Amino acid sequence: MGAVTATELVKTYGSGDRSVRAVDGVSATFDRGRFTAIMGPSGSGKSTFMHCLAGLDTVTSGSITIGGTEITGLSDRALTAVRRDRVGFVFQSFNLLPQLTARQNITLPAELAGRTVDQGMFDQVVGILGIGDRLDHRPAELSGGQQQRVALARALSTRPDVIFADEPTGNLDSRSGAEVLSFLRDSVHRLGQTVVMVTHDQSAAAYADRVLVLADGRIVQDTSR
Ligand SMILES: Nc1ncnc2c1ncn2[C@@H]1O[C@H](COP(=O)(O)OP(=O)(O)OP(=O)(O)O)[C@@H](O)[C@H]1O
């Protein structure tokens, strides 16, 4: 069983003549311990597909499971718990809390879930990401690349079933972007994490084990290496 599965997923926006089938009957399995990139032209449905997979958007029909739990049809409250406990997010805009230090940002999701962060895991992640000497700084005192590494450490800290990354290098220069992509790949290959990343960027997708290409809401290419 995959970390995440989508079965016959449909997402329609609007109704009648003006309706758009942003995701048009997509079935896909995202295996544990793999790094998948979702590509495709603007408007092909990448963000909609990922938002549905992550439980950030409702689906019109079809089903999604995360870590074996069917999320379609869950109450808002139950869905919030699944997102908090099982999903990590990395966004283009980092989304760190400005008043908290890097360390506090990293441990916040686990604390919100009522857990303490495993110290061994924390040290390992911080070590892989090379941010050990920046932990007491606030986001404004960090470079974009460092902020995104903190965001990645935060996503990893709860050992989620899957990390969804939405254009994670969109706001970074090419060198910092390459570092963040290497760390995403390391989190898959060294920590066994599962990562699903939306990107426009062919060179970013080259870090992935598998590339899905969408066009008009459908998978038109599925390449593994
Ligand atoms: N909230 C919405 N309301 C109506 N239509 C929407 C909404 N969000 C997306 N769409 C439409 O759904 C289709 C897919 O959009 P989506 O943002 O998923 O594509 P994308 O591949 O992520 O595009 P981009 O690469 O430009 O971000 C587009 O036709 C878009 O206009």
The ligand as an SDF file (V2000), in Angstrom:
LIG
                    3D

 31 33  0  0  0  0  0  0  0  0999 V2000
  -10.5230   28.2920   -6.8380 N   0  0  0  0  0  0  0  0  0  0  0  0
  -10.7150   28.0970   -8.1440 C   0  0  0  0  0  0  0  0  0  0  0  0
  -11.8730   28.4540   -8.7380 N   0  0  0  0  0  0  0  0  0  0  0  0
  -12.0850   28.2410  -10.0530 C   0  0  0  0  0  0  0  0  0  0  0  0
  -11.1900   27.6700  -10.8710 N   0  0  0  0  0  0  0  0  0  0  0  0
  -10.0080   27.2990  -10.3430 C   0  0  0  0  0  0  0  0  0  0  0  0
   -9.6990   27.4990   -8.9570 C   0  0  0  0  0  0  0  0  0  0  0  0
   -8.4460   27.0250   -8.7270 N   0  0  0  0  0  0  0  0  0  0  0  0
   -7.9980   26.5640   -9.9030 C   0  0  0  0  0  0  0  0  0  0  0  0
   -8.9350   26.7200  -10.8780 N   0  0  0  0  0  0  0  0  0  0  0  0
   -8.8050   26.3000  -12.2990 C   0  0  0  0  0  0  0  0  0  0  0  0
   -8.4610   24.9280  -12.3010 O   0  0  0  0  0  0  0  0  0  0  0  0
   -7.4900   24.6530  -13.3210 C   0  0  0  0  0  0  0  0  0  0  0  0
   -6.2500   24.0310  -12.6870 C   0  0  0  0  0  0  0  0  0  0  0  0
   -5.6090   25.0300  -11.8600 O   0  0  0  0  0  0  0  0  0  0  0  0
   -4.3300   24.7020  -10.9530 P   0  0  0  0  0  0  0  0  0  0  0  0
   -4.0310   25.9320  -10.1770 O   0  0  0  0  0  0  0  0  0  0  0  0
   -4.5410   23.4440  -10.2210 O   0  0  0  0  0  0  0  0  0  0  0  0
   -3.2160   24.4770  -12.0710 O   0  0  0  0  0  0  0  0  0  0  0  0
   -1.6260   24.4320  -11.9210 P   0  0  0  0  0  0  0  0  0  0  0  0
   -1.1720   23.3700  -12.8620 O   0  0  0  0  0  0  0  0  0  0  0  0
   -1.2410   24.3130  -10.5110 O   0  0  0  0  0  0  0  0  0  0  0  0
   -1.2380   25.8500  -12.4840 O   0  0  0  0  0  0  0  0  0  0  0  0
    0.0370   26.7940  -12.1600 P   0  0  0  0  0  0  0  0  0  0  0  0
    1.2280   26.0290  -12.6310 O   0  0  0  0  0  0  0  0  0  0  0  0
   -0.2280   28.0100  -12.9690 O   0  0  0  0  0  0  0  0  0  0  0  0
    0.0270   27.0420  -10.6870 O   0  0  0  0  0  0  0  0  0  0  0  0
   -7.2460   25.9780  -14.0250 C   0  0  0  0  0  0  0  0  0  0  0  0
   -8.0790   26.0090  -15.1560 O   0  0  0  0  0  0  0  0  0  0  0  0
   -7.6750   26.9970  -12.9990 C   0  0  0  0  0  0  0  0  0  0  0  0
   -8.1100   28.1860  -13.6290 O   0  0  0  0  0  0  0  0  0  0  0  0
  1  2  1  0
  2  3  1  0
  2  7  2  0
  3  4  2  0
  4  5  1  0
  5  6  2  0
  6  7  1  0
  6 10  1  0
  7  8  1  0
  8  9  2  0
  9 10  1  0
 10 11  1  0
 11 12  1  0
 11 30  1  0
 12 13  1  0
 13 14  1  0
 13 28  1  0
 14 15  1  0
 15 16  1  0
 16 17  2  0
 16 18  1  0
 16 19  1  0
 19 20  1  0
 20 21  2  0
 20 22  1  0
 20 23  1  0
 23 24  1  0
 24 25  2  0
 24 26  1  0
 24 27  1  0
 28 29  1  0
 28 30  1  0
 30 31  1  0
M  END
$$$$
